[in-house]
Amino acid sequence: MVGIIEGTDKKEEYVFLTGHYDHLGKHDGKIYYGADDDGSGTCAVIAMAEAFTKAVAEGQRPRRTIVFMTVSGEEKGLWGSEYYSDHPVFSLDKTTVDLNTDMVGRIDTERKTGDTMNYVYVIGHDKLSSDLPVINEGTNNKFTNLVLDYKYDDPNDQNRIYFRSDHYNFARKGIPVLFFYDGMLQADYHKPTDTIEKISFGLMEKRVQMIFLTGWEIAN
C-alpha cells in the first residue's frame, strides 16, 4: 500500500517511510499476532502519515515528496519490497532515503544496560551515506535524546540484521537507508506470544517521533 504527500519545490525527490504488515499467520491452531513484528512499524507509518497530513493542513508542506509504503511478504523473504525495488513507482535515482520501521514497540530482553527504556538500534548508518547519520543524530540530540545503538552495523554481526528487513531492497539499489529496530530477537520473536500488552507504548512513541522528525528534516 502506498500513499504520498506531494512536496513543493523538490517534489520530484522522494523520502520513503516503510514498514511491513505481514507476520506468520496461523499455525497448528495458534495465531501469530505480530504486535511488535511488525504491528508496531505499520502503526508507526500510519501515525507519521497522519502527522505529515496535519502539518500540511497547517501550511507546513515538506519540500520533498513523502511516500508512505507498507509492504507484505517480508516474513517470506522481503518479497514486497523486492518487488517494489524492481518495479518502482517513483524513480530510484530520485529516491533520497528509506527510513524503515520494523519492530519499535518492545524492549530487548537481552539488553542489560541502564538505558533499556530509552534506546533504539539504528542499522545502516555507516553503509551508503555519511550525511544520513549526522542528520539522524542531530535530530535526536535536539528533540528526543534516545540512545542510538549501532551494534547491528558491526560487519561481524552473526544475526545479519542489516539484510533482514525491507530497507535492504532499497540499499541494494544504492539508496541510503536507516532501519529502526528494538532488538527483540529472543523472548517472543516469531512466536504466538508477540502480543499487544507487551508493547511499551511510551518508548514506542518516542522512537516514532524521532523517525518522523528525521524524515521531516530530510524532506526539507
Solvent accessible surface area in square Angstrom, and as a share of the most:
residue,aa,sasa,rsa
1,M,150,0.67
2,V,74,0.42
3,G,32,0.31
4,I,86,0.44
5,I,19,0.10
6,E,89,0.40
7,G,5,0.05
8,T,62,0.36
9,D,99,0.51
10,K,60,0.25
11,K,86,0.37
12,E,102,0.46
13,E,46,0.21
14,Y,23,0.09
15,V,0,0.00
16,F,0,0.00
17,L,0,0.00
18,T,1,0.00
19,G,0,0.00
20,H,1,0.00
21,Y,105,0.40
22,D,22,0.12
23,H,33,0.15
24,L,52,0.26
25,G,43,0.41
26,K,133,0.56
27,H,95,0.42
28,D,146,0.76
29,G,61,0.59
30,K,124,0.53
31,I,83,0.42
32,Y,42,0.16
33,Y,128,0.49
34,G,4,0.03
35,A,19,0.15
36,D,0,0.00
37,D,5,0.03
38,D,2,0.01
39,G,26,0.25
40,S,3,0.02
41,G,0,0.00
42,T,21,0.12
43,C,74,0.44
44,A,1,0.01
45,V,4,0.02
46,I,95,0.48
47,A,47,0.36
48,M,2,0.01
49,A,25,0.19
50,E,114,0.51
51,A,39,0.30
52,F,0,0.00
53,T,77,0.45
54,K,130,0.55
55,A,17,0.13
56,V,32,0.19
57,A,86,0.67
58,E,117,0.52
59,G,60,0.58
60,Q,105,0.47
61,R,101,0.37
62,P,0,0.00
63,R,91,0.33
64,R,42,0.15
65,T,3,0.01
66,I,0,0.00
67,V,0,0.00
68,F,16,0.07
69,M,5,0.02
70,T,8,0.05
71,V,11,0.06
72,S,45,0.29
73,G,9,0.09
74,E,13,0.06
75,E,37,0.16
76,K,142,0.60
77,G,45,0.43
78,L,23,0.11
79,W,146,0.51
80,G,21,0.20
81,S,0,0.00
82,E,75,0.34
83,Y,139,0.53
84,Y,15,0.06
85,S,2,0.01
86,D,66,0.34
87,H,103,0.46
88,P,55,0.35
89,V,103,0.59
90,F,35,0.15
91,S,55,0.36
92,L,39,0.20
93,D,139,0.72
94,K,102,0.43
95,T,9,0.06
96,T,44,0.26
97,V,1,0.00
98,D,0,0.00
99,L,0,0.00
100,N,0,0.00
101,T,0,0.00
102,D,7,0.04
103,M,7,0.03
104,V,0,0.00
105,G,0,0.00
106,R,15,0.06
107,I,46,0.23
108,D,5,0.02
109,T,59,0.34
110,E,100,0.45
111,R,30,0.11
112,K,170,0.72
113,T,80,0.47
114,G,91,0.87
115,D,35,0.18
116,T,33,0.19
117,M,115,0.51
118,N,43,0.22
119,Y,0,0.00
120,V,0,0.00
121,Y,2,0.01
122,V,0,0.00
123,I,0,0.00
124,G,3,0.03
125,H,32,0.14
126,D,87,0.45
127,K,75,0.32
128,L,78,0.39
129,S,28,0.18
130,S,96,0.62
131,D,97,0.50
132,L,10,0.05
133,P,18,0.11
134,V,103,0.59
135,I,54,0.27
136,N,1,0.00
137,E,62,0.28
138,G,37,0.36
139,T,9,0.05
140,N,4,0.02
141,N,102,0.52
142,K,154,0.65
143,F,109,0.45
144,T,9,0.05
145,N,93,0.48
146,L,8,0.04
147,V,60,0.35
148,L,29,0.14
149,D,28,0.15
150,Y,59,0.23
151,K,105,0.44
152,Y,15,0.06
153,D,8,0.04
154,D,68,0.35
155,P,134,0.85
156,N,121,0.62
157,D,24,0.13
158,Q,176,0.78
159,N,61,0.31
160,R,140,0.51
161,I,6,0.03
162,Y,25,0.10
163,F,77,0.32
164,R,94,0.34
165,S,1,0.01
166,D,1,0.01
167,H,0,0.00
168,Y,63,0.24
169,N,6,0.03
170,F,1,0.00
171,A,10,0.08
172,R,99,0.36
173,K,81,0.34
174,G,49,0.47
175,I,6,0.03
176,P,31,0.20
177,V,2,0.01
178,L,0,0.00
179,F,5,0.02
180,F,0,0.00
181,Y,5,0.02
182,D,0,0.00
183,G,2,0.02
184,M,0,0.00
185,L,31,0.15
186,Q,100,0.45
187,A,37,0.29
188,D,17,0.09
189,Y,44,0.17
190,H,61,0.27
191,K,97,0.41
192,P,36,0.23
193,T,65,0.38
194,D,0,0.00
195,T,25,0.15
196,I,115,0.58
197,E,129,0.58
198,K,75,0.32
199,I,16,0.08
200,S,25,0.16
201,F,121,0.50
202,G,54,0.52
203,L,7,0.04
204,M,22,0.10
205,E,103,0.46
206,K,65,0.27
207,R,0,0.00
208,V,17,0.09
209,Q,84,0.37
210,M,0,0.00
211,I,0,0.00
212,F,33,0.14
213,L,43,0.22
214,T,0,0.00
215,G,0,0.00
216,W,62,0.22
217,E,99,0.44
218,I,13,0.06
219,A,0,0.00
220,N,63,0.32
